[in-house]
Amino acid sequence: QVQLVESGGGLVQPGGSLRLSCAASGFTFEYYAMGWFRQAPGKEREGVSCIDWTKRDIVYADSVKGRFTISRDSAQNMLSLQMNTLKPEDTAIYYCNTVPARNEYWGQGTQVTVSS
């Protein structure tokens, strides 16, 4: 069955960096557009960034543009998100999923907390 396992979250000070990873299995990862999503306390889940299967089409939410970088390694079935210059408002649970997202593919996510 499909599994998306996120990792790499943690507690970081404002201005710090984290690198999130998503290990995918159970589907043909290399042919799917993939994305990172996040859900902050009391807010709806939102899209952060997405990348198509060719890696040529990449989109970022305005709130993370210039600070986050999405990448994928289709040989390893891995999706990554490099997050730099983190802000308290980046605090959320981060998830990966296909684009468009499929409800049955949501994993546990990884918690990112930006606080001094």
Backbone as a ProteinNet text record, in pm:
[ID]
protein_1_A
[PRIMARY]
QVQLVESGGGLVQPGGSLRLSCAASGFTFEYYAMGWFRQAPGKEREGVSCIDWTKRDIVYADSVKGRFTISRDSAQNMLSLQMNTLKPEDTAIYYCNTVPARNEYWGQGTQVTVSS
[TERTIARY]
83.4	0	87.6	26.4	101.6	143.1	268.6	319.6	400.6	373	451.8	495.6	626.2	679.7	767.8	720.6	793.9	888.4	1001.6	1098.1	1178.6	1252.7	1343.8	1296.3	1176	1126.4	1197.5	1164.5	1224.8	1200.4	1271	1263.7	1385.7	1361.4	1470.6	1442.7	1547.1	1532.1	1499.4	1435.1	1411	1542.3	1535.3	1655	1729.5	1690.3	1757.6	1708.8	1761.9	1730.9	1695	1614.3	1582.1	1567.6	1591.6	1569.9	1473.7	1359.5	1258.7	1274.8	1242.9	1246.5	1114.9	1080.2	959.4	996.1	984.9	1012.6	881.9	877.7	755.1	768	660.2	658.3	515.7	502.9	371.4	307.5	375.6	324.8	444.3	417.3	524.7	560.6	640.8	677.9	728.7	808.9	877.6	781.5	658.8	564.8	461.5	473.2	375	434.1	355.2	388.2	372	463.1	462.5	464.8	415.6	412.9	431.6	468	472.8	356	295	181.2	208.3	138.6	156.8	25.6	14.7	-104.1	-59.2	-86.2	-54	-170.7	-144.5	-252.8	-368.4	-488.6	-607.1	-629.2	-546.1	-558.4	-579.3	-626.2	-643.4	-508.8	-502.5	-381.4	-363.6	-238.8	-211.5	-93.8	-91.4	20.1	140.8	257.9	383.2	461.7	476.8	554.2	521.7	538.9	518.5	617.3	642.2	738.3	681.4	689.4	635	736.7	696.6	782.7	908.9	906.3	1024.4	1122.3	1079.2	1154.3	1165.1	1098.9	1108.9	1005.6	894.1	785.4	779.5	821.2	826	749.4	668.5	587.8	606.9	612.9	622.4	509.2	460.5	369.7	445.9	377.1	443.6	513.1	455.6	508.3	643.6	680.2	807.1	903.9	860.1	942.1	1073.8	1183.6	1315.5	1378.7	1301	1353.9	1353.6	1256.5	1243	1281.2	1336.7	1371.2	1323.2	1240.1	1189.8	1278	1295.9	1371.7	1320.3	1356	1315.9	1425.5	1433.3	1525.8	1440.3	1407.7	1316.6	1382.8	1515.1	1584.7	1569.8	1558.9	1546.6	1402.9	1310.2	1171.3	1165.7	1238.2	1250.4	1215.6	1138.8	1107	1167.3	1224.6	1289.3	1242.1	1259.9	1229.5	1336	1420	1520.6	1456.7	1455.8	1391.2	1495.9	1515.5	1612	1541	1611	1557.5	1417.3	1405.8	1274.7	1218.9	1087.1	1015.6	916.7	876.5	777.6	649.6	611.9	489.9	504.8	624.9	645.4	612.9	587.3	553.7	428	439	327.3	369.8	273.5	303.8	315.5	424.5	451.5	424.9	356.2	319.6	363.9	386.3	404.1	286.3	260.8	152.9	171.7	96.1	93.4	22.2	35.1	-35.3	-117.4	-250.3	-328.9	-321.3	-343.4	-331.3	-444.9	-411.5	-510.5	-532.1	-655.5	-686.3	-626.8	-627.9	-581.6	-429.6	-358.6	-211.6	-151.3	-233.5	-175.5	-106.7	15.8	89.8	77.5	170.9	168.4	224	303.3	364.2	483.3	551.5	664.1	648.6	664.5	641.2	761.8	736.2	838.1	794.2	879.6	851	963.9	927.6	1026.3	1001.4	1092.6	1073.1	1206.7	1214.5	1334.8	1316.8
-118.2	0	124.2	238.3	363.7	405.7	444.4	500.5	624.7	730	853	880.8	877.3	891.3	1014.7	1113.2	1238.9	1233.1	1302.3	1309.6	1437.7	1468.5	1583.2	1705.2	1700.6	1814.4	1829.5	1936.7	1958.8	2099.6	2133.8	2267.2	2346.5	2463.6	2546.5	2691.7	2768.2	2910.3	2988.1	3101.9	3186.1	3214.4	3206.3	3224.4	3095.9	2988.9	2861.1	2785.2	2664.7	2581.7	2440.2	2378.1	2236.6	2178.2	2048.2	1978.8	1863.6	1869.3	1765.3	1662.5	1539	1432.1	1356.9	1303.2	1222.2	1097.4	983.8	856.3	799.1	773.8	727.8	581.8	508.8	370	331.2	225	171.8	231.8	322.5	377.9	422.7	454.7	491.1	636.7	659.8	794.7	881.9	825.7	907.6	974.8	926.7	982.2	1076.3	1102.6	1186.5	1322.3	1428.1	1554.9	1536.4	1597.5	1582.2	1718.9	1724.5	1852.4	1840.6	1951	1965.2	2053.1	2013.9	2084.1	2103.8	2197.6	2216.6	2259.1	2226.8	2266.1	2321.5	2448.7	2515.2	2499	2511.5	2497.5	2592.4	2537.9	2620.3	2667.2	2618.3	2661.9	2542.1	2570.3	2464.3	2427.3	2305.7	2263.8	2345.8	2383.6	2465.6	2408.7	2439	2396.6	2485.4	2425.8	2498.2	2504.9	2390.4	2384.8	2256.6	2258	2136.4	2131.7	2009.3	1985.8	1878.3	1899.8	1799.6	1688.3	1586.5	1468.6	1498.5	1602	1636.2	1723.9	1775	1869.2	2007.5	2028.6	2159.1	2258.4	2207.9	2294	2291.2	2400.9	2411.1	2536.2	2520.6	2631.9	2642.8	2766.1	2792.5	2885.6	2865.9	2963.5	3093.6	3204	3334.1	3345.7	3284.2	3297.6	3229.9	3138.6	3065.5	3090.6	3164.3	3188	3253.6	3200.5	3254.1	3196.1	3121.4	3062.7	2909.8	2852.5	2706.7	2658.8	2537.1	2475.2	2330.6	2297.8	2160.8	2085.8	1956.6	1873.3	1730	1651	1511	1425.6	1303.4	1204	1083	1072.5	965.1	828.1	823.3	695.1	641.2	732.2	693.2	704.8	746.2	770.7	865.7	975.8	1067.9	1210.1	1276.9	1418.4	1494.4	1610	1687.5	1832.3	1896.6	2039.3	2102.3	2183.7	2259.4	2390	2412.2	2530.8	2617.3	2736.9	2830.4	2954.1	3028.3	3153.5	3130.7	3031.1	2993.9	3102.5	3115	3215.6	3145.8	3209.6	3148.2	3107.7	3182.1	3149.1	3026	2970.7	2844.3	2724.3	2749	2640.9	2569.3	2438.1	2359	2212.6	2128.1	1990	1989.4	1933.1	1930.4	1790.2	1786.3	1661.8	1664.3	1546.5	1535.4	1456.9	1477.8	1407	1425.8	1350.5	1374.5	1507.2	1556.4	1677.3	1641.5	1648.6	1689.3	1585.8	1633.3	1545.8	1443.4	1325.4	1219.1	1195.5	1197.4	1186.4	1060.2	952.2	826	818.5	917.4	915.2	995.9	1069.9	1151.6	1062.9	1102	1031.9	1104.3	1075.3	1135.5	1276.7	1308.7	1440.2	1449.4	1563	1589.4	1730.7	1742.9	1870.6	1962.4	2083.8	2188.3	2299.5	2331.6	2437.9	2539.3	2662.6	2770.6	2864.7	2863.4	2940.7	2967.1	3083.1	3114	3072.5
0	0	0	-31.1	-36.8	103.5	114.5	239.6	209.5	284.5	279.6	422.5	445.7	580.8	586.3	661.4	675.1	794.2	782.4	891.6	879.1	985.1	980.7	1056.6	1112.2	1187.5	1320.5	1391.1	1521.9	1569.6	1676.1	1734.5	1687.6	1633.1	1582.8	1616.7	1634.5	1665.1	1537.5	1551.8	1433.3	1360.6	1228.2	1147.7	1118.3	1183.4	1164.8	1042.5	1026	908.9	951.1	867.5	880.2	740.8	731.9	604.9	630	565	577.4	465.8	498.4	398.9	400.1	284.3	270.6	191.3	255.3	189.3	136	6.1	-59.2	-101.2	-90.4	-135.9	-171.8	-252.4	-287	-410.1	-477.1	-602.2	-686.9	-812.4	-905.5	-885.9	-782.5	-738.2	-853.6	-940.1	-1040.6	-1137.1	-1149.5	-1246.2	-1184.5	-1053.8	-986.4	-949.8	-967.9	-905.3	-755	-679.7	-534.1	-467.8	-346.6	-277.8	-128.1	-69.2	76.3	119	228	285.2	434	495.9	639.5	702.4	830.2	906.2	1039.7	1058.9	1184.3	1280.9	1411.4	1509.3	1479.8	1474.7	1454.4	1311.6	1218.8	1079.9	988.2	868.4	769.9	708	657.2	588.2	460.7	433	316.4	237.7	109.9	26.5	47.6	55.3	74.7	-55.8	-120.7	-243.5	-317.6	-448.8	-525.7	-641.3	-688.3	-795.3	-886.3	-1017.1	-1107.5	-1129.8	-1205.3	-1217.7	-1296.9	-1381.6	-1460.1	-1382.8	-1267.7	-1183.5	-1247.7	-1361	-1427.5	-1376.5	-1328.2	-1283.2	-1131.2	-1067.9	-921.7	-879.9	-777.4	-726.8	-576.4	-527.9	-383.9	-342.1	-221.8	-162.9	-142	-153.8	-138.4	-3.3	97.7	234	252.7	161.9	178.4	63.5	-36.6	-155	-116.1	-169.3	-138.1	-13.1	64.9	188.6	183.9	115.2	108	-32	-37.4	-165.7	-166	-263	-276.3	-376.2	-352.1	-445.3	-435.9	-535.8	-534.2	-595.3	-545	-597.5	-633.5	-760.8	-800.8	-793.5	-800	-786.1	-644.3	-547.8	-406.8	-356.1	-444.2	-402.1	-282.7	-294.6	-181.3	-224.2	-142	-160.3	-43.2	-71.3	35.1	34.3	149.2	160.6	248.8	188.5	263.4	307.3	436.6	492	561	510.6	566.9	619.1	700.1	756.8	813.3	895.6	949.3	1040.7	1037.2	1115.2	1208.8	1316.7	1405.5	1332.1	1231.4	1156.8	1068.3	1058.9	987.8	1075.9	1204.3	1296.4	1249.6	1230.2	1178.9	1172.4	1145.1	1106.8	954.5	905.4	762.6	707.1	594.8	529.5	383.3	328.5	184.1	127.4	1	-66.8	-215.8	-293.2	-436.2	-462.5	-583	-624.7	-748.8	-744.5	-627.9	-515.4	-393.9	-278	-275.5	-226.8	-211.3	-62.7	-21.7	121.4	183.5	107.2	164.2	175.5	125.2	127.9	244.3	319	425.6	528.3	565.8	669.4	801.7	891.2	1024.5	1025.3	926.3	923.5	1017.3	1010.9	1100.8	1155.6	1286.7	1354.2	1338.8	1297.3	1292.4	1386.7	1480.8	1576.6	1571.5	1541.9	1534	1651.3	1745.1	1867.3	1933.5	1999.5	2074.8	2221.1
[MASK]
++++++++++++++++++++++++++++++++++++++++++++++++++++++++++++++++++++++++++++++++++++++++++++++++++++++++++++++++++++

